Amino acid sequence: MAAHDAPIDYSAFYGRIATALETLATNSTDIKNSLSTINTHLSTVATNTTTISTNSTTMTTLATGTGIHIVSPYEWLGYASLYKLYVEDTGAIGVTALTEYKDKIKALPTIF
C-alpha cells in the first residue's frame, strides 16, 4: 500500500472543533446571563427615571405660584416676627408702607 493511500486521521481536528463548540456554548450562556443582568439594571434605571421625573414635577409645582414657600411647620414664626416689627411695633412703617415695599420687590425679575 502506498503512503498516499493511508487513511487520514481527522480525530485531532474533530477534537478542536468539539472544544471550540463547547467554548461557544459556554460563552453564549455567559452572554445570555450578562444580557439578563443588563436588562434588570435598565429596568431599575427606567423606574428611577420615572421617579425623578415625577418628583421634579412635584418640586416645580411647589416652587411656583404666589405666596411664601416654607418648609418647616414653624417657619412662619419668623415672618410673624417681621410683621410685628414692621407693622405693629411703635414706630413701625405700617401696612401701607410695607405693601408698597412688597409691590416694589415683587416687580423685580424672578424665576417664577
PEPECOR-V584716 format. One record per residue. N is the residue number from 1. SS is DSSP state (H for helix, E for strand, L for the rest). OMEGA is omega in whole degrees, -180 to 180 (NA if undefined). D_CENTER is the distance of its C-alpha to the mean C-alpha in Angstrom with 2 decimals. Layout:
[[N | SS | OMEGA | D_CENTER] [N | SS | OMEGA | D_CENTER]]
This chain:
[[1 | L | -177 | 78.68] [2 | L | -178 | 77.19] [3 | H | -178 | 74.04] [4 | H | 179 | 72.20] [5 | H | -178 | 72.97] [6 | L | 179 | 71.01] [7 | L | 180 | 68.00] [8 | L | -180 | 64.61] [9 | L | -179 | 62.44] [10 | L | -174 | 58.87] [11 | H | 179 | 57.64] [12 | H | 178 | 55.79] [13 | H | 178 | 53.93] [14 | H | 178 | 53.15] [15 | H | 179 | 51.84] [16 | H | 178 | 49.51] [17 | H | 179 | 48.32] [18 | H | 179 | 47.71] [19 | H | 180 | 45.76] [20 | H | 179 | 43.64] [21 | H | 177 | 42.93] [22 | H | 177 | 41.97] [23 | H | 178 | 39.57] [24 | H | 180 | 38.06] [25 | H | 179 | 37.67] [26 | H | -179 | 35.98] [27 | H | 178 | 33.59] [28 | H | 177 | 32.82] [29 | H | 178 | 31.94] [30 | H | 180 | 29.69] [31 | H | 178 | 27.94] [32 | H | 179 | 27.61] [33 | H | 179 | 26.08] [34 | H | 178 | 23.61] [35 | H | 177 | 22.60] [36 | H | 178 | 22.18] [37 | H | 178 | 19.90] [38 | H | 179 | 17.78] [39 | H | 178 | 17.73] [40 | H | 180 | 16.59] [41 | H | 178 | 13.66] [42 | H | 176 | 12.77] [43 | H | 178 | 13.09] [44 | H | 178 | 10.70] [45 | H | 180 | 8.01] [46 | H | 178 | 9.17] [47 | H | 180 | 9.16] [48 | H | 178 | 5.65] [49 | H | 177 | 4.94] [50 | H | 178 | 7.93] [51 | H | 179 | 7.20] [52 | H | 180 | 4.69] [53 | H | 179 | 7.57] [54 | H | -179 | 10.11] [55 | H | 180 | 9.44] [56 | H | 176 | 9.51] [57 | H | 178 | 12.60] [58 | H | 180 | 14.05] [59 | H | 178 | 13.75] [60 | H | 179 | 15.37] [61 | H | -179 | 18.00] [62 | H | -175 | 18.80] [63 | H | -178 | 19.08] [64 | L | 178 | 21.41] [65 | L | -178 | 24.99] [66 | L | 177 | 28.03] [67 | L | 180 | 28.78] [68 | L | -179 | 27.86] [69 | L | -179 | 24.28] [70 | L | -179 | 24.63] [71 | L | -176 | 22.53] [72 | L | -178 | 25.22] [73 | L | -178 | 28.04] [74 | L | -179 | 30.69] [75 | L | -180 | 29.29] [76 | H | -179 | 31.73] [77 | H | 177 | 34.57] [78 | H | 178 | 34.06] [79 | H | 177 | 34.47] [80 | H | 178 | 37.52] [81 | H | 178 | 39.07] [82 | H | 179 | 38.55] [83 | H | 179 | 40.12] [84 | H | -179 | 43.07] [85 | H | -174 | 43.48] [86 | H | -176 | 43.45] [87 | H | -169 | 45.11] [88 | H | -177 | 47.22] [89 | L | 176 | 48.61] [90 | L | -179 | 51.97] [91 | L | 179 | 51.63] [92 | L | -177 | 48.15] [93 | L | 177 | 47.40] [94 | H | -176 | 47.09] [95 | H | -177 | 44.89] [96 | H | 180 | 46.21] [97 | H | 179 | 45.47] [98 | H | 177 | 42.07] [99 | H | 178 | 41.25] [100 | H | 178 | 42.45] [101 | H | 180 | 40.19] [102 | H | 180 | 37.25] [103 | H | 177 | 38.04] [104 | H | -179 | 38.31] [105 | H | 179 | 34.98] [106 | H | -179 | 33.37] [107 | L | 178 | 34.81] [108 | L | 180 | 32.86] [109 | L | 177 | 29.89] [110 | L | 179 | 26.57] [111 | L | 175 | 23.04] [112 | L | NA | 23.46]]
